[in-house]
Amino acid sequence: MLAKDSIIVVVYDGYKDTITNDLKFYKPVISEFTNNLTFRETMTIVGDHFDSRPEKNIVRFGNINATVLIANRKELTVKVPDNLASAQSNISVFCNTQ
């Protein structure tokens, strides 16, 4: 996602500068994940552009939110939810406001 005409003002020790370059936000990317798991087991999702704060990442199995236990930019560890309706669910990852 690209925010056009972005303006960032930096003020430090009496010095002020304005940055007007385009600002890019990267969508999270999933490259691999552990499979063949059951309820309440932990799954590792490997990719890029995740938030390092677990609470800022949303992982869904279908329409059911999973609990994110551990997070860094390239890896998430989540707990597989109990209430899945199907053994095969789409996995979606949302980070920050993306």
mmCIF file as gemmi writes it, N, C-alpha and C atoms, coordinates in Angstrom:
data_model
loop_
_atom_site.group_PDB
_atom_site.id
_atom_site.type_symbol
_atom_site.label_atom_id
_atom_site.label_alt_id
_atom_site.label_comp_id
_atom_site.label_asym_id
_atom_site.label_entity_id
_atom_site.label_seq_id
_atom_site.pdbx_PDB_ins_code
_atom_site.Cartn_x
_atom_site.Cartn_y
_atom_site.Cartn_z
_atom_site.occupancy
_atom_site.B_iso_or_equiv
_atom_site.pdbx_formal_charge
_atom_site.auth_seq_id
_atom_site.auth_asym_id
_atom_site.pdbx_PDB_model_num
ATOM 1 N N . MET Axp A 1 ? 0.854 -1.161 0 1 0 ? 1 A 1
ATOM 2 C CA . MET Axp A 1 ? 0 0 0 1 0 ? 1 A 1
ATOM 3 C C . MET Axp A 1 ? 0.898 1.221 0 1 0 ? 1 A 1
ATOM 4 N N . LEU Axp A 2 ? 0.517 2.21 -0.733 1 0 ? 2 A 1
ATOM 5 C CA . LEU Axp A 2 ? 1.332 3.407 -0.859 1 0 ? 2 A 1
ATOM 6 C C . LEU Axp A 2 ? 0.49 4.63 -0.518 1 0 ? 2 A 1
ATOM 7 N N . ALA Axp A 3 ? 0.976 5.432 0.419 1 0 ? 3 A 1
ATOM 8 C CA . ALA Axp A 3 ? 0.283 6.664 0.786 1 0 ? 3 A 1
ATOM 9 C C . ALA Axp A 3 ? 0.903 7.813 0.003 1 0 ? 3 A 1
ATOM 10 N N . LYS Axp A 4 ? 0.151 8.38 -0.897 1 0 ? 4 A 1
ATOM 11 C CA . LYS Axp A 4 ? 0.661 9.468 -1.743 1 0 ? 4 A 1
ATOM 12 C C . LYS Axp A 4 ? 0.787 10.763 -0.956 1 0 ? 4 A 1
ATOM 13 N N . ASP Axp A 5 ? 1.777 11.57 -1.324 1 0 ? 5 A 1
ATOM 14 C CA . ASP Axp A 5 ? 1.997 12.883 -0.717 1 0 ? 5 A 1
ATOM 15 C C . ASP Axp A 5 ? 2.168 12.814 0.799 1 0 ? 5 A 1
ATOM 16 N N . SER Axp A 6 ? 2.838 11.754 1.27 1 0 ? 6 A 1
ATOM 17 C CA . SER Axp A 6 ? 3.07 11.609 2.702 1 0 ? 6 A 1
ATOM 18 C C . SER Axp A 6 ? 4.044 12.667 3.187 1 0 ? 6 A 1
ATOM 19 N N . ILE Axp A 7 ? 3.793 13.184 4.371 1 0 ? 7 A 1
ATOM 20 C CA . ILE Axp A 7 ? 4.689 14.174 4.957 1 0 ? 7 A 1
ATOM 21 C C . ILE Axp A 7 ? 5.037 13.729 6.362 1 0 ? 7 A 1
ATOM 22 N N . ILE Axp A 8 ? 6.328 13.668 6.654 1 0 ? 8 A 1
ATOM 23 C CA . ILE Axp A 8 ? 6.82 13.338 7.979 1 0 ? 8 A 1
ATOM 24 C C . ILE Axp A 8 ? 7.696 14.495 8.432 1 0 ? 8 A 1
ATOM 25 N N . VAL Axp A 9 ? 7.432 15.004 9.613 1 0 ? 9 A 1
ATOM 26 C CA . VAL Axp A 9 ? 8.232 16.089 10.163 1 0 ? 9 A 1
ATOM 27 C C . VAL Axp A 9 ? 9.081 15.516 11.29 1 0 ? 9 A 1
ATOM 28 N N . VAL Axp A 10 ? 10.398 15.697 11.195 1 0 ? 10 A 1
ATOM 29 C CA . VAL Axp A 10 ? 11.336 15.22 12.196 1 0 ? 10 A 1
ATOM 30 C C . VAL Axp A 10 ? 11.913 16.428 12.929 1 0 ? 10 A 1
ATOM 31 N N . VAL Axp A 11 ? 11.783 16.422 14.252 1 0 ? 11 A 1
ATOM 32 C CA . VAL Axp A 11 ? 12.332 17.496 15.069 1 0 ? 11 A 1
ATOM 33 C C . VAL Axp A 11 ? 13.28 16.865 16.074 1 0 ? 11 A 1
ATOM 34 N N . TYR Axp A 12 ? 14.539 17.323 16.094 1 0 ? 12 A 1
ATOM 35 C CA . TYR Axp A 12 ? 15.523 16.772 17.022 1 0 ? 12 A 1
ATOM 36 C C . TYR Axp A 12 ? 16.518 17.86 17.415 1 0 ? 12 A 1
ATOM 37 N N . ASP Axp A 13 ? 16.6 18.118 18.691 1 0 ? 13 A 1
ATOM 38 C CA . ASP Axp A 13 ? 17.59 19.043 19.245 1 0 ? 13 A 1
ATOM 39 C C . ASP Axp A 13 ? 17.584 20.396 18.517 1 0 ? 13 A 1
ATOM 40 N N . GLY Axp A 14 ? 16.395 20.914 18.299 1 0 ? 14 A 1
ATOM 41 C CA . GLY Axp A 14 ? 16.268 22.223 17.658 1 0 ? 14 A 1
ATOM 42 C C . GLY Axp A 14 ? 16.318 22.18 16.138 1 0 ? 14 A 1
ATOM 43 N N . TYR Axp A 15 ? 16.603 21.037 15.555 1 0 ? 15 A 1
ATOM 44 C CA . TYR Axp A 15 ? 16.668 20.892 14.098 1 0 ? 15 A 1
ATOM 45 C C . TYR Axp A 15 ? 15.354 20.306 13.597 1 0 ? 15 A 1
ATOM 46 N N . LYS Axp A 16 ? 14.807 20.847 12.544 1 0 ? 16 A 1
ATOM 47 C CA . LYS Axp A 16 ? 13.546 20.383 11.989 1 0 ? 16 A 1
ATOM 48 C C . LYS Axp A 16 ? 13.725 20.084 10.511 1 0 ? 16 A 1
ATOM 49 N N . ASP Axp A 17 ? 13.196 18.935 10.069 1 0 ? 17 A 1
ATOM 50 C CA . ASP Axp A 17 ? 13.269 18.567 8.664 1 0 ? 17 A 1
ATOM 51 C C . ASP Axp A 17 ? 11.94 17.938 8.265 1 0 ? 17 A 1
ATOM 52 N N . THR Axp A 18 ? 11.554 18.111 7.028 1 0 ? 18 A 1
ATOM 53 C CA . THR Axp A 18 ? 10.313 17.546 6.513 1 0 ? 18 A 1
ATOM 54 C C . THR Axp A 18 ? 10.642 16.578 5.389 1 0 ? 18 A 1
ATOM 55 N N . ILE Axp A 19 ? 10.046 15.4 5.469 1 0 ? 19 A 1
ATOM 56 C CA . ILE Axp A 19 ? 10.246 14.363 4.451 1 0 ? 19 A 1
ATOM 57 C C . ILE Axp A 19 ? 8.939 14.225 3.685 1 0 ? 19 A 1
ATOM 58 N N . THR Axp A 20 ? 8.993 14.334 2.364 1 0 ? 20 A 1
ATOM 59 C CA . THR Axp A 20 ? 7.773 14.268 1.562 1 0 ? 20 A 1
ATOM 60 C C . THR Axp A 20 ? 7.774 13.086 0.6 1 0 ? 20 A 1
ATOM 61 N N . ASN Axp A 21 ? 8.631 12.108 0.831 1 0 ? 21 A 1
ATOM 62 C CA . ASN Axp A 21 ? 8.662 10.927 -0.032 1 0 ? 21 A 1
ATOM 63 C C . ASN Axp A 21 ? 7.431 10.066 0.209 1 0 ? 21 A 1
ATOM 64 N N . ASP Axp A 22 ? 7.118 9.221 -0.772 1 0 ? 22 A 1
ATOM 65 C CA . ASP Axp A 22 ? 6.026 8.276 -0.605 1 0 ? 22 A 1
ATOM 66 C C . ASP Axp A 22 ? 6.363 7.306 0.519 1 0 ? 22 A 1
ATOM 67 N N . LEU Axp A 23 ? 5.361 6.939 1.279 1 0 ? 23 A 1
ATOM 68 C CA . LEU Axp A 23 ? 5.511 6.044 2.421 1 0 ? 23 A 1
ATOM 69 C C . LEU Axp A 23 ? 4.915 4.696 2.052 1 0 ? 23 A 1
ATOM 70 N N . LYS Axp A 24 ? 5.674 3.606 2.22 1 0 ? 24 A 1
ATOM 71 C CA . LYS Axp A 24 ? 5.203 2.275 1.842 1 0 ? 24 A 1
ATOM 72 C C . LYS Axp A 24 ? 4.91 1.44 3.079 1 0 ? 24 A 1
ATOM 73 N N . PHE Axp A 25 ? 3.794 0.73 3.035 1 0 ? 25 A 1
ATOM 74 C CA . PHE Axp A 25 ? 3.454 -0.258 4.048 1 0 ? 25 A 1
ATOM 75 C C . PHE Axp A 25 ? 3.407 -1.607 3.348 1 0 ? 25 A 1
ATOM 76 N N . TYR Axp A 26 ? 4.137 -2.56 3.867 1 0 ? 26 A 1
ATOM 77 C CA . TYR Axp A 26 ? 4.197 -3.87 3.248 1 0 ? 26 A 1
ATOM 78 C C . TYR Axp A 26 ? 3.138 -4.793 3.819 1 0 ? 26 A 1
ATOM 79 N N . LYS Axp A 27 ? 2.498 -5.543 2.957 1 0 ? 27 A 1
ATOM 80 C CA . LYS Axp A 27 ? 1.535 -6.543 3.396 1 0 ? 27 A 1
ATOM 81 C C . LYS Axp A 27 ? 2.306 -7.755 3.916 1 0 ? 27 A 1
ATOM 82 N N . PRO Axp A 28 ? 1.77 -8.421 4.935 1 0 ? 28 A 1
ATOM 83 C CA . PRO Axp A 28 ? 2.438 -9.627 5.41 1 0 ? 28 A 1
ATOM 84 C C . PRO Axp A 28 ? 2.419 -10.712 4.337 1 0 ? 28 A 1
ATOM 85 N N . VAL Axp A 29 ? 3.479 -11.507 4.301 1 0 ? 29 A 1
ATOM 86 C CA . VAL Axp A 29 ? 3.631 -12.577 3.331 1 0 ? 29 A 1
ATOM 87 C C . VAL Axp A 29 ? 3.872 -13.879 4.088 1 0 ? 29 A 1
ATOM 88 N N . ILE Axp A 30 ? 3.145 -14.926 3.742 1 0 ? 30 A 1
ATOM 89 C CA . ILE Axp A 30 ? 3.359 -16.251 4.33 1 0 ? 30 A 1
ATOM 90 C C . ILE Axp A 30 ? 4.125 -17.085 3.316 1 0 ? 30 A 1
ATOM 91 N N . SER Axp A 31 ? 5.285 -17.625 3.722 1 0 ? 31 A 1
ATOM 92 C CA . SER Axp A 31 ? 6.053 -18.477 2.817 1 0 ? 31 A 1
ATOM 93 C C . SER Axp A 31 ? 5.941 -19.956 3.188 1 0 ? 31 A 1
ATOM 94 N N . GLU Axp A 32 ? 5.716 -20.247 4.469 1 0 ? 32 A 1
ATOM 95 C CA . GLU Axp A 32 ? 5.513 -21.64 4.89 1 0 ? 32 A 1
ATOM 96 C C . GLU Axp A 32 ? 4.908 -21.666 6.286 1 0 ? 32 A 1
ATOM 97 N N . PHE Axp A 33 ? 4.37 -22.819 6.645 1 0 ? 33 A 1
ATOM 98 C CA . PHE Axp A 33 ? 3.814 -22.996 7.984 1 0 ? 33 A 1
ATOM 99 C C . PHE Axp A 33 ? 3.78 -24.48 8.308 1 0 ? 33 A 1
ATOM 100 N N . THR Axp A 34 ? 3.781 -24.788 9.598 1 0 ? 34 A 1
ATOM 101 C CA . THR Axp A 34 ? 3.681 -26.186 10.012 1 0 ? 34 A 1
ATOM 102 C C . THR Axp A 34 ? 2.256 -26.651 9.757 1 0 ? 34 A 1
ATOM 103 N N . ASN Axp A 35 ? 2.132 -27.896 9.32 1 0 ? 35 A 1
ATOM 104 C CA . ASN Axp A 35 ? 0.803 -28.436 9.048 1 0 ? 35 A 1
ATOM 105 C C . ASN Axp A 35 ? 0.617 -29.76 9.803 1 0 ? 35 A 1
ATOM 106 N N . ASN Axp A 36 ? -0.483 -30.439 9.552 1 0 ? 36 A 1
ATOM 107 C CA . ASN Axp A 36 ? -0.829 -31.684 10.239 1 0 ? 36 A 1
ATOM 108 C C . ASN Axp A 36 ? -0.898 -31.497 11.745 1 0 ? 36 A 1
ATOM 109 N N . LEU Axp A 37 ? -1.568 -30.441 12.162 1 0 ? 37 A 1
ATOM 110 C CA . LEU Axp A 37 ? -1.742 -30.136 13.581 1 0 ? 37 A 1
ATOM 111 C C . LEU Axp A 37 ? -3.187 -30.348 13.976 1 0 ? 37 A 1
ATOM 112 N N . THR Axp A 38 ? -3.419 -30.393 15.269 1 0 ? 38 A 1
ATOM 113 C CA . THR Axp A 38 ? -4.778 -30.486 15.777 1 0 ? 38 A 1
ATOM 114 C C . THR Axp A 38 ? -5.035 -29.346 16.747 1 0 ? 38 A 1
ATOM 115 N N . PHE Axp A 39 ? -6.225 -29.314 17.304 1 0 ? 39 A 1
ATOM 116 C CA . PHE Axp A 39 ? -6.622 -28.252 18.214 1 0 ? 39 A 1
ATOM 117 C C . PHE Axp A 39 ? -5.617 -28.062 19.348 1 0 ? 39 A 1
ATOM 118 N N . ARG Axp A 40 ? -5.391 -26.799 19.713 1 0 ? 40 A 1
ATOM 119 C CA . ARG Axp A 40 ? -4.544 -26.376 20.828 1 0 ? 40 A 1
ATOM 120 C C . ARG Axp A 40 ? -3.052 -26.61 20.623 1 0 ? 40 A 1
ATOM 121 N N . GLU Axp A 41 ? -2.646 -27.14 19.485 1 0 ? 41 A 1
ATOM 122 C CA . GLU Axp A 41 ? -1.213 -27.264 19.205 1 0 ? 41 A 1
ATOM 123 C C . GLU Axp A 41 ? -0.697 -25.932 18.671 1 0 ? 41 A 1
ATOM 124 N N . THR Axp A 42 ? 0.622 -25.755 18.71 1 0 ? 42 A 1
ATOM 125 C CA . THR Axp A 42 ? 1.186 -24.503 18.208 1 0 ? 42 A 1
ATOM 126 C C . THR Axp A 42 ? 1.652 -24.661 16.766 1 0 ? 42 A 1
ATOM 127 N N . MET Axp A 43 ? 1.373 -23.639 15.996 1 0 ? 43 A 1
ATOM 128 C CA . MET Axp A 43 ? 1.756 -23.596 14.584 1 0 ? 43 A 1
ATOM 129 C C . MET Axp A 43 ? 2.755 -22.476 14.4 1 0 ? 43 A 1
ATOM 130 N N . THR Axp A 44 ? 3.779 -22.729 13.612 1 0 ? 44 A 1
ATOM 131 C CA . THR Axp A 44 ? 4.74 -21.698 13.248 1 0 ? 44 A 1
ATOM 132 C C . THR Axp A 44 ? 4.441 -21.245 11.826 1 0 ? 44 A 1
ATOM 133 N N . ILE Axp A 45 ? 4.289 -19.941 11.664 1 0 ? 45 A 1
ATOM 134 C CA . ILE Axp A 45 ? 4.063 -19.344 10.345 1 0 ? 45 A 1
ATOM 135 C C . ILE Axp A 45 ? 5.313 -18.537 10.01 1 0 ? 45 A 1
ATOM 136 N N . VAL Axp A 46 ? 5.948 -18.868 8.894 1 0 ? 46 A 1
ATOM 137 C CA . VAL Axp A 46 ? 7.176 -18.2 8.463 1 0 ? 46 A 1
ATOM 138 C C . VAL Axp A 46 ? 6.841 -17.315 7.27 1 0 ? 46 A 1
ATOM 139 N N . GLY Axp A 47 ? 7.393 -16.115 7.259 1 0 ? 47 A 1
ATOM 140 C CA . GLY Axp A 47 ? 7.153 -15.193 6.159 1 0 ? 47 A 1
ATOM 141 C C . GLY Axp A 47 ? 7.908 -13.9 6.371 1 0 ? 47 A 1
ATOM 142 N N . ASP Axp A 48 ? 7.238 -12.79 6.099 1 0 ? 48 A 1
ATOM 143 C CA . ASP Axp A 48 ? 7.883 -11.485 6.263 1 0 ? 48 A 1
ATOM 144 C C . ASP Axp A 48 ? 6.829 -10.414 6.507 1 0 ? 48 A 1
ATOM 145 N N . HIS Axp A 49 ? 7.266 -9.334 7.127 1 0 ? 49 A 1
ATOM 146 C CA . HIS Axp A 49 ? 6.46 -8.142 7.387 1 0 ? 49 A 1
ATOM 147 C C . HIS Axp A 49 ? 5.395 -8.356 8.465 1 0 ? 49 A 1
ATOM 148 N N . PHE Axp A 50 ? 5.672 -9.251 9.435 1 0 ? 50 A 1
ATOM 149 C CA . PHE Axp A 50 ? 4.797 -9.39 10.593 1 0 ? 50 A 1
ATOM 150 C C . PHE Axp A 50 ? 5.196 -8.336 11.615 1 0 ? 50 A 1
ATOM 151 N N . ASP Axp A 51 ? 4.297 -8.016 12.533 1 0 ? 51 A 1
ATOM 152 C CA . ASP Axp A 51 ? 4.612 -7.078 13.611 1 0 ? 51 A 1
ATOM 153 C C . ASP Axp A 51 ? 5.281 -7.85 14.737 1 0 ? 51 A 1
ATOM 154 N N . SER Axp A 52 ? 6.262 -7.243 15.39 1 0 ? 52 A 1
ATOM 155 C CA . SER Axp A 52 ? 6.982 -7.924 16.473 1 0 ? 52 A 1
ATOM 156 C C . SER Axp A 52 ? 6.177 -7.983 17.766 1 0 ? 52 A 1
ATOM 157 N N . ARG Axp A 53 ? 5.039 -7.299 17.813 1 0 ? 53 A 1
ATOM 158 C CA . ARG Axp A 53 ? 4.16 -7.336 18.989 1 0 ? 53 A 1
ATOM 159 C C . ARG Axp A 53 ? 3.014 -8.299 18.707 1 0 ? 53 A 1
ATOM 160 N N . PRO Axp A 54 ? 2.919 -9.408 19.464 1 0 ? 54 A 1
ATOM 161 C CA . PRO Axp A 54 ? 1.88 -10.407 19.187 1 0 ? 54 A 1
ATOM 162 C C . PRO Axp A 54 ? 0.475 -9.831 19.047 1 0 ? 54 A 1
ATOM 163 N N . GLU Axp A 55 ? 0.129 -8.853 19.888 1 0 ? 55 A 1
ATOM 164 C CA . GLU Axp A 55 ? -1.233 -8.307 19.882 1 0 ? 55 A 1
ATOM 165 C C . GLU Axp A 55 ? -1.541 -7.497 18.627 1 0 ? 55 A 1
ATOM 166 N N . LYS Axp A 56 ? -0.547 -7.155 17.833 1 0 ? 56 A 1
ATOM 167 C CA . LYS Axp A 56 ? -0.754 -6.385 16.609 1 0 ? 56 A 1
ATOM 168 C C . LYS Axp A 56 ? -0.911 -7.276 15.376 1 0 ? 56 A 1
ATOM 169 N N . ASN Axp A 57 ? -0.836 -8.583 15.564 1 0 ? 57 A 1
ATOM 170 C CA . ASN Axp A 57 ? -1.018 -9.54 14.475 1 0 ? 57 A 1
ATOM 171 C C . ASN Axp A 57 ? -2.34 -10.272 14.684 1 0 ? 57 A 1
ATOM 172 N N . ILE Axp A 58 ? -3.092 -10.429 13.621 1 0 ? 58 A 1
ATOM 173 C CA . ILE Axp A 58 ? -4.327 -11.208 13.667 1 0 ? 58 A 1
ATOM 174 C C . ILE Axp A 58 ? -4.151 -12.386 12.724 1 0 ? 58 A 1
ATOM 175 N N . VAL Axp A 59 ? -4.304 -13.595 13.254 1 0 ? 59 A 1
ATOM 176 C CA . VAL Axp A 59 ? -4.222 -14.807 12.444 1 0 ? 59 A 1
ATOM 177 C C . VAL Axp A 59 ? -5.591 -15.473 12.517 1 0 ? 59 A 1
ATOM 178 N N . ARG Axp A 60 ? -6.151 -15.777 11.351 1 0 ? 60 A 1
ATOM 179 C CA . ARG Axp A 60 ? -7.47 -16.403 11.289 1 0 ? 60 A 1
ATOM 180 C C . ARG Axp A 60 ? -7.394 -17.736 10.567 1 0 ? 60 A 1
ATOM 181 N N . PHE Axp A 61 ? -8.079 -18.709 11.142 1 0 ? 61 A 1
ATOM 182 C CA . PHE Axp A 61 ? -8.31 -19.995 10.494 1 0 ? 61 A 1
ATOM 183 C C . PHE Axp A 61 ? -9.76 -19.932 10.02 1 0 ? 61 A 1
ATOM 184 N N . GLY Axp A 62 ? -9.951 -19.687 8.728 1 0 ? 62 A 1
ATOM 185 C CA . GLY Axp A 62 ? -11.3 -19.404 8.255 1 0 ? 62 A 1
ATOM 186 C C . GLY Axp A 62 ? -11.746 -18.095 8.882 1 0 ? 62 A 1
ATOM 187 N N . ASN Axp A 63 ? -12.836 -18.13 9.649 1 0 ? 63 A 1
ATOM 188 C CA . ASN Axp A 63 ? -13.346 -16.936 10.33 1 0 ? 63 A 1
ATOM 189 C C . ASN Axp A 63 ? -13.006 -16.916 11.817 1 0 ? 63 A 1
ATOM 190 N N . ILE Axp A 64 ? -12.211 -17.866 12.285 1 0 ? 64 A 1
ATOM 191 C CA . ILE Axp A 64 ? -11.899 -18.001 13.708 1 0 ? 64 A 1
ATOM 192 C C . ILE Axp A 64 ? -10.516 -17.415 13.988 1 0 ? 64 A 1
ATOM 193 N N . ASN Axp A 65 ? -10.433 -16.493 14.956 1 0 ? 65 A 1
ATOM 194 C CA . ASN Axp A 65 ? -9.144 -15.913 15.345 1 0 ? 65 A 1
ATOM 195 C C . ASN Axp A 65 ? -8.344 -16.9 16.181 1 0 ? 65 A 1
ATOM 196 N N . ALA Axp A 66 ? -7.051 -16.966 15.908 1 0 ? 66 A 1
ATOM 197 C CA . ALA Axp A 66 ? -6.123 -17.772 16.7 1 0 ? 66 A 1
ATOM 198 C C . ALA Axp A 66 ? -5.391 -16.851 17.667 1 0 ? 66 A 1
ATOM 199 N N . THR Axp A 67 ? -4.866 -17.41 18.734 1 0 ? 67 A 1
ATOM 200 C CA . THR Axp A 67 ? -4.059 -16.645 19.674 1 0 ? 67 A 1
ATOM 201 C C . THR Axp A 67 ? -2.622 -16.616 19.184 1 0 ? 67 A 1
ATOM 202 N N . VAL Axp A 68 ? -2.072 -15.408 19.02 1 0 ? 68 A 1
ATOM 203 C CA . VAL Axp A 68 ? -0.666 -15.259 18.619 1 0 ? 68 A 1
ATOM 204 C C . VAL Axp A 68 ? 0.162 -15.264 19.897 1 0 ? 68 A 1
ATOM 205 N N . LEU Axp A 69 ? 1.039 -16.248 20.033 1 0 ? 69 A 1
ATOM 206 C CA . LEU Axp A 69 ? 1.844 -16.414 21.243 1 0 ? 69 A 1
ATOM 207 C C . LEU Axp A 69 ? 3.168 -15.662 21.17 1 0 ? 69 A 1
ATOM 208 N N . ILE Axp A 70 ? 3.844 -15.785 20.033 1 0 ? 70 A 1
ATOM 209 C CA . ILE Axp A 70 ? 5.165 -15.184 19.838 1 0 ? 70 A 1
ATOM 210 C C . ILE Axp A 70 ? 5.192 -14.559 18.447 1 0 ? 70 A 1
ATOM 211 N N . ALA Axp A 71 ? 5.827 -13.381 18.338 1 0 ? 71 A 1
ATOM 212 C CA . ALA Axp A 71 ? 5.873 -12.705 17.042 1 0 ? 71 A 1
ATOM 213 C C . ALA Axp A 71 ? 7.201 -11.996 16.849 1 0 ? 71 A 1
ATOM 214 N N . ASN Axp A 72 ? 7.713 -12.05 15.631 1 0 ? 72 A 1
ATOM 215 C CA . ASN Axp A 72 ? 8.801 -11.19 15.192 1 0 ? 72 A 1
ATOM 216 C C . ASN Axp A 72 ? 8.563 -10.906 13.715 1 0 ? 72 A 1
ATOM 217 N N . ARG Axp A 73 ? 9.428 -10.156 13.107 1 0 ? 73 A 1
ATOM 218 C CA . ARG Axp A 73 ? 9.176 -9.731 11.725 1 0 ? 73 A 1
ATOM 219 C C . ARG Axp A 73 ? 9.01 -10.896 10.759 1 0 ? 73 A 1
ATOM 220 N N . LYS Axp A 74 ? 9.713 -12.007 10.991 1 0 ? 74 A 1
ATOM 221 C CA . LYS Axp A 74 ? 9.724 -13.11 10.028 1 0 ? 74 A 1
ATOM 222 C C . LYS Axp A 74 ? 8.996 -14.37 10.483 1 0 ? 74 A 1
ATOM 223 N N . GLU Axp A 75 ? 8.444 -14.382 11.719 1 0 ? 75 A 1
ATOM 224 C CA . GLU Axp A 75 ? 7.849 -15.62 12.207 1 0 ? 75 A 1
ATOM 225 C C . GLU Axp A 75 ? 6.774 -15.343 13.262 1 0 ? 75 A 1
ATOM 226 N N . LEU Axp A 76 ? 5.674 -16.093 13.169 1 0 ? 76 A 1
ATOM 227 C CA . LEU Axp A 76 ? 4.618 -16.051 14.167 1 0 ? 76 A 1
ATOM 228 C C . LEU Axp A 76 ? 4.413 -17.45 14.728 1 0 ? 76 A 1
ATOM 229 N N . THR Axp A 77 ? 4.179 -17.537 16.022 1 0 ? 77 A 1
ATOM 230 C CA . THR Axp A 77 ? 3.791 -18.795 16.644 1 0 ? 77 A 1
ATOM 231 C C . THR Axp A 77 ? 2.386 -18.597 17.181 1 0 ? 77 A 1
ATOM 232 N N . VAL Axp A 78 ? 1.451 -19.442 16.729 1 0 ? 78 A 1
ATOM 233 C CA . VAL Axp A 78 ? 0.052 -19.293 17.107 1 0 ? 78 A 1
ATOM 234 C C . VAL Axp A 78 ? -0.495 -20.605 17.652 1 0 ? 78 A 1
ATOM 235 N N . LYS Axp A 79 ? -1.553 -20.487 18.442 1 0 ? 79 A 1
ATOM 236 C CA . LYS Axp A 79 ? -2.239 -21.655 18.978 1 0 ? 79 A 1
ATOM 237 C C . LYS Axp A 79 ? -3.436 -21.96 18.076 1 0 ? 79 A 1
ATOM 238 N N . VAL Axp A 80 ? -3.547 -23.202 17.598 1 0 ? 80 A 1
ATOM 239 C CA . VAL Axp A 80 ? -4.654 -23.601 16.731 1 0 ? 80 A 1
ATOM 240 C C . VAL Axp A 80 ? -5.944 -23.547 17.554 1 0 ? 80 A 1
ATOM 241 N N . PRO Axp A 81 ? -6.965 -22.827 17.077 1 0 ? 81 A 1
ATOM 242 C CA . PRO Axp A 81 ? -8.21 -22.678 17.841 1 0 ? 81 A 1
ATOM 243 C C . PRO Axp A 81 ? -8.956 -24.005 18.016 1 0 ? 81 A 1
ATOM 244 N N . ASP Axp A 82 ? -9.736 -24.081 19.085 1 0 ? 82 A 1
ATOM 245 C CA . ASP Axp A 82 ? -10.539 -25.278 19.377 1 0 ? 82 A 1
ATOM 246 C C . ASP Axp A 82 ? -11.756 -25.425 18.478 1 0 ? 82 A 1
ATOM 247 N N . ASN Axp A 83 ? -12.353 -24.322 18.096 1 0 ? 83 A 1
ATOM 248 C CA . ASN Axp A 83 ? -13.68 -24.353 17.489 1 0 ? 83 A 1
ATOM 249 C C . ASN Axp A 83 ? -13.682 -24.269 15.964 1 0 ? 83 A 1
ATOM 250 N N . LEU Axp A 84 ? -12.755 -24.928 15.309 1 0 ? 84 A 1
ATOM 251 C CA . LEU Axp A 84 ? -12.747 -24.936 13.845 1 0 ? 84 A 1
ATOM 252 C C . LEU Axp A 84 ? -13.833 -25.863 13.322 1 0 ? 84 A 1
ATOM 253 N N . ALA Axp A 85 ? -14.517 -25.437 12.276 1 0 ? 85 A 1
ATOM 254 C CA . ALA Axp A 85 ? -15.595 -26.236 11.704 1 0 ? 85 A 1
ATOM 255 C C . ALA Axp A 85 ? -15.079 -27.272 10.709 1 0 ? 85 A 1
ATOM 256 N N . SER Axp A 86 ? -13.862 -27.061 10.212 1 0 ? 86 A 1
ATOM 257 C CA . SER Axp A 86 ? -13.317 -27.94 9.181 1 0 ? 86 A 1
ATOM 258 C C . SER Axp A 86 ? -11.849 -28.203 9.45 1 0 ? 86 A 1
ATOM 259 N N . ALA Axp A 87 ? -11.395 -29.381 9.047 1 0 ? 87 A 1
ATOM 260 C CA . ALA Axp A 87 ? -9.981 -29.708 9.199 1 0 ? 87 A 1
ATOM 261 C C . ALA Axp A 87 ? -9.131 -28.922 8.213 1 0 ? 87 A 1
ATOM 262 N N . GLN Axp A 88 ? -9.754 -28.408 7.163 1 0 ? 88 A 1
ATOM 263 C CA . GLN Axp A 88 ? -9.045 -27.6 6.176 1 0 ? 88 A 1
ATOM 264 C C . GLN Axp A 88 ? -9.61 -26.186 6.218 1 0 ? 88 A 1
ATOM 265 N N . SER Axp A 89 ? -8.802 -25.246 6.676 1 0 ? 89 A 1
ATOM 266 C CA . SER Axp A 89 ? -9.225 -23.854 6.781 1 0 ? 89 A 1
ATOM 267 C C . SER Axp A 89 ? -8.213 -22.947 6.091 1 0 ? 89 A 1
ATOM 268 N N . ASN Axp A 90 ? -8.702 -21.885 5.478 1 0 ? 90 A 1
ATOM 269 C CA . ASN Axp A 90 ? -7.797 -20.867 4.951 1 0 ? 90 A 1
ATOM 270 C C . ASN Axp A 90 ? -7.154 -20.15 6.126 1 0 ? 90 A 1
ATOM 271 N N . ILE Axp A 91 ? -5.869 -19.844 5.992 1 0 ? 91 A 1
ATOM 272 C CA . ILE Axp A 91 ? -5.151 -19.117 7.032 1 0 ? 91 A 1
ATOM 273 C C . ILE Axp A 91 ? -4.876 -17.718 6.506 1 0 ? 91 A 1
ATOM 274 N N . SER Axp A 92 ? -5.3 -16.702 7.268 1 0 ? 92 A 1
ATOM 275 C CA . SER Axp A 92 ? -5.074 -15.308 6.908 1 0 ? 92 A 1
ATOM 276 C C . SER Axp A 92 ? -4.285 -14.626 8.007 1 0 ? 92 A 1
ATOM 277 N N . VAL Axp A 93 ? -3.4 -13.711 7.61 1 0 ? 93 A 1
ATOM 278 C CA . VAL Axp A 93 ? -2.62 -12.944 8.573 1 0 ? 93 A 1
ATOM 279 C C . VAL Axp A 93 ? -2.788 -11.464 8.27 1 0 ? 93 A 1
ATOM 280 N N . PHE Axp A 94 ? -3.11 -10.692 9.318 1 0 ? 94 A 1
ATOM 281 C CA . PHE Axp A 94 ? -3.229 -9.243 9.218 1 0 ? 94 A 1
ATOM 282 C C . PHE Axp A 94 ? -2.315 -8.64 10.275 1 0 ? 94 A 1
ATOM 283 N N . CYS Axp A 95 ? -1.588 -7.596 9.919 1 0 ? 95 A 1
ATOM 284 C CA . CYS Axp A 95 ? -0.667 -6.957 10.843 1 0 ? 95 A 1
ATOM 285 C C . CYS Axp A 95 ? -0.931 -5.459 10.888 1 0 ? 95 A 1
ATOM 286 N N . ASN Axp A 96 ? -0.872 -4.898 12.091 1 0 ? 96 A 1
ATOM 287 C CA . ASN Axp A 96 ? -1.103 -3.462 12.28 1 0 ? 96 A 1
ATOM 288 C C . ASN Axp A 96 ? -2.428 -3.073 11.651 1 0 ? 96 A 1
ATOM 289 N N . THR Axp A 97 ? -2.398 -2.138 10.756 1 0 ? 97 A 1
ATOM 290 C CA . THR Axp A 97 ? -3.625 -1.673 10.108 1 0 ? 97 A 1
ATOM 291 C C . THR Axp A 97 ? -3.742 -2.18 8.683 1 0 ? 97 A 1
ATOM 292 N N . GLN Axp A 98 ? -2.963 -3.188 8.324 1 0 ? 98 A 1
ATOM 293 C CA . GLN Axp A 98 ? -2.966 -3.695 6.939 1 0 ? 98 A 1
ATOM 294 C C . GLN Axp A 98 ? -4.088 -4.668 6.71 1 0 ? 98 A 1
